[in-house]
Amino acid sequence: MPFNVLAWLKRRLHWGSTHAGDGGIFFEGGSGDTVDSAIIIRGAQADLIGTYAEFAWLAQVYGQKDRDWRLISHSHGVQRGRDIDTFVLRLQDGTSRTVYFDCTESFGKPLPTSSDD
């Protein structure tokens, strides 16, 4: 049976989660306005899951992509020993916003096999 990544992600992404004990994805850190206040992705066991969580956070905070905001750029770099994803958005009112995520925990990790679920 093929691995259904979307179903697996939906089971793993628990928005009400505030701690690691429930096995869901949660967010720590700051506002994401600077590298120092980057939003830390916790509980994402693979790179793709971490990226999915970043886009889900953006949708929760800024609304629907391509309606309420547009993605101008998405880049990755290592800053101060941390894997940082940088998103530059154009909001509906024309202003731009840069959001930083610390994806150190999941960056470069492959998706688990279905037996890991």
C-alpha positions as a printed Julia matrix, in Angstrom:
117×3 Matrix{Float64}:
  0.0    0.0    0.0
  1.47   3.43  -0.92
  2.29   5.91   1.81
 -0.35   8.7    1.99
  1.72  11.69   3.09
 -1.23  14.1    3.3
 -3.22  11.82   5.6
 -0.13  11.27   7.72
  0.53  15.02   7.96
 -3.06  15.74   8.99
 -2.78  13.22  11.81
  0.53  14.7   12.98
 -0.31  18.41  12.81
 -2.24  19.3   15.97
 -2.84  23.05  16.19
 -3.88  23.0   19.83
 -0.6   21.43  20.87
  1.66  23.37  23.19
  4.08  20.63  24.23
  5.95  17.68  22.79
  4.15  15.07  24.88
  1.21  14.62  22.52
  3.37  13.9   19.47
  2.03  16.84  17.45
  3.76  19.76  15.81
  4.02  22.92  17.85
  5.75  26.29  17.71
  8.13  28.0   20.14
 10.3   31.06  20.03
  9.21  34.53  19.15
  7.26  36.48  16.58
  9.41  35.53  13.59
 10.22  39.18  12.81
 13.99  38.6   13.1
 16.39  35.66  13.1
 16.78  36.1   16.85
 12.99  35.88  17.32
 12.5   33.07  14.77
  9.5   30.78  15.15
 10.87  27.38  16.15
  9.16  24.36  14.58
  8.99  21.46  17.06
  7.78  17.91  16.5
  8.28  17.85  12.72
 10.24  14.68  12.09
 11.01  15.41   8.43
 11.91  18.36   6.24
  8.65  18.26   4.26
  6.6   18.16   7.45
  8.46  21.19   8.8
  7.82  23.1    5.58
  4.14  22.12   5.68
  3.99  23.41   9.28
  5.57  26.72   8.22
  2.96  27.25   5.51
  0.19  26.22   7.91
  1.45  28.8   10.46
  1.53  31.49   7.76
 -2.04  30.64   6.75
 -3.21  30.72  10.36
 -1.61  34.13  10.98
 -1.91  35.9    7.6
 -4.82  34.11   5.92
 -5.1   32.18   2.7
 -2.08  32.14   0.38
 -2.68  33.87  -2.97
 -5.79  35.58  -1.61
 -4.62  37.38   1.54
 -0.88  37.22   0.83
  1.54  36.16  -1.88
  4.87  34.41  -1.49
  7.65  36.6   -2.9
 10.52  34.34  -1.84
 11.33  31.36   0.36
 14.97  30.69   1.15
 17.07  28.66   3.55
 20.37  29.44   5.21
 22.41  28.71   8.29
 22.59  31.63  10.68
 24.28  31.46  14.07
 24.4   27.66  13.77
 20.66  27.34  13.19
 18.81  26.27  10.03
 16.63  29.27   9.18
 13.88  29.41   6.56
 13.07  32.95   5.44
  9.74  33.82   3.86
  9.11  37.18   2.22
  5.39  37.86   1.78
  3.41  40.56   0.03
  0.25  41.23   2.04
 -3.06  42.17   0.46
 -2.54  45.85   1.34
  0.75  45.86  -0.61
  3.12  45.83   2.35
  5.83  43.22   2.58
  6.56  41.05   5.59
  9.57  38.85   6.3
  9.05  35.84   8.59
 11.86  33.66   9.97
 11.45  30.03  11.03
 14.04  27.93  12.85
 13.73  24.53  11.16
 16.92  23.03  12.67
 15.05  20.08  14.17
 13.68  18.82  10.85
 15.87  20.27   8.09
 17.21  17.66   5.68
 15.44  14.72   7.31
 13.53  12.36   4.99
  9.89  11.4    5.43
  9.41   8.32   7.62
  8.36   5.09   5.99
  4.82   3.88   6.59
  6.15   1.43   9.21
  7.39   4.44  11.23
  3.86   5.82  11.59
